[in-house]
Amino acid sequence: MVLASECDEVGLGDSKKRQGTRIGKELARNIIGLYDTVPQLKEAGFIHFEEIQLLVDNVGKDRVSDIACSFAKSFLIDYTIEQCKKWGIPILKSNLLVYDYRANRFGEEETYVPQNPETGRAVILVPKRWLRLMPWINFDDYFSTYFSDIVRKDHPDDRVSVLTFNRANYDVIQVYIKNKERSQGDCKNDPLFTPIPVLSTKRKLKTIRNLPSGKEKKADKKYEDVLFQLMSSLLYPHLDFADAQSRTDGGVLIRDLIFYNNRSYDFLRDIWDTYECRQVVMELKNVAEIDGAHINQLNRYMNEPFGRFGVIITRNRPPRKILQNTVDLWAGQRRCIVILTDEDVAMMCELFESKQRLPIDVLKKNYVEFQRKCPG
């Protein structure tokens, strides 16, 4: 159980370095102990091991993904080798921990898979069609759509109390599982899903704030990488199909971040109608202070295929002369450049976690403030 609880080669989950930690022996004993404490499991075992989330504390969806990958690793290695041959991805010899179904145990196996060029660690690929944000069976869904309806209202609703109730009333879990099985046709992933949504926004925001401005020790590249992950998730699904470092056909211009504008929100319909903004271009500038050159760079990207609206994300509030520069650009060419700072990104993260409002409202707020500065 301990060995199956982590699968670093696949790298799903929230760990910044894509390297997690296995569960401890005590938690493993709690999981295995379910076979003694729940009569139905002792008799028939698990039909869906995702049920562990509903019975044991400190087991979440990321752990379920790791367990699934650990037991499916042999297939995933074959899939990885096949895809590497198809796309010409180099593979190197690696010793991986693989589950042997005949021996019913984990053991080292010598195989050939790609390696992360930065860390030298083995990488295993997963079919995109398998990816979902949440397991089809998960605690949040169980609690919000089922538990609150079938248990008396005076029952404590903290997680530990719910798990304790579930272990003593496993028949309730069985009914929930049967309901999920009947509706399994709805269990579909997003076939156009690109970003793995960010759940631990505070950690990524802290990474940004700890980065020095400038290019020292590739701080600018780290800034762009983290912001790409953050913005792809914070703005999804209103801005979709995020792409980083998108080049023009000639390869001359490189846009840091670009989104498709699907007009699913009033603000996005507004910039579509006003600025013909079919795709939103964002420039990510890890500098202490942006200048006119940064404004001009983004201005060059705002052409016919994308429209006359763009966003600069930078560390600090720009000086007054730069803000006036953007107003003058609007007055002369009807082009709109909105500037976001670390504080705006922090507010988006706060809204993302609290769900009080949509994170895209921060971008809308800055757009409205910009409009009010422009001449009538």
C-alpha positions, 0 to 999 in steps of 0.5 A: 500500500505504501509503495503504491501511494506515489507515482513520481514518473507520471507527476499528477497532483499539486507538487511543484517539483512533481515529486510527492511523498508516500503515505506512512505505515499508519495510514496504510494500516488504516486503509488495509484495516477496512477489510476487518472493520467493514463486513462488506469489504471483507466479503467482496473487497473494493469494486471501486478503490476510489471509495477509500476517500469516503472511508479514510482521512488524509486520502484525496483525489491526488492519492487515488490518481497515484494508486491508479498509476502505480498499478497501471504502470506496466501498461503506461510504460508500454504506452510511453514507449509506443508514443516515443517511437511515434514522435521521436522522443529520446528514451533512456534506460531506467529502473522503475518500481512496477507491480507484478500481477503474478507475484502480487508485489512490487519489484524493480524492472529495467526499461526505457522511458524518457527523462526530464532534461532538467532533473534526469528523472524518468517520465511516463506518459498518460493518454490524454483521454484518461485525464479528469480534474476530479475522480468520478467518485470523490468526497466532495461530490458524495457530501454535496449531492448525496450525504446531506440528503440522506443523513439527518440534519443534526449529524456533524458535517465535518469530514472526520464525522462523515468518514466515521459514519460511512464506515459504520453505514457502508450500505449508504456508500453502496447506494451512492456507488450504484447511483454513480454507476448508473450515470457513468455515461456522464463521466467524460473528460474534456477532450480539449483539456490542456492545463491541469487546474491549479489547486494550490494557488498560494504555493505558486503565488509564493513562488512568484513573490520570492522571485527577484525581478530580472533575469538572474538565475533564469528568474524571468523563465521561472516567472513565465512558467509559474504564471502560465500555470496560474493564469491557465487555471484562474481564467478557465473556462472563460479564457480557454486553450492557453498556449505559452510562447506562441510564435507567429508564422515567420517565427519573428514575434513570440507572444508569452501567453495567448488565450482564445476568447470564447465570449462566454462572459460579458466582459469578454463579449465587450472586448470582442465587440469593441476591439475585435479581440478574438484571442487575448495576448498577454505579455509576462514581464519580470521587471521592477518597472515596465517601460515604453519598449514593453508597451510597444512590444505588445502593441506590435502583437495586436494585429488583425488576427487577434484584435486591439486588446492586450494584457501585460502582467508585471511585478509592480504598478507602472509609473504614471508616464507609462499609464499615460502612454497606454491612454494615448495609445487608446486615444490615437489608435483605439488600442487597449492595454491593461496592466496587472501586477503581483497584487492583482494576481494575488487577488485572483488567487484569493477569489479562486480559492474563496469562490466569492467572485470569478478571478477574471473579474480582477481583469475586468476591474482593471479594464473598467478603470482603464476605460475611465481614464480614457478621454470621452 
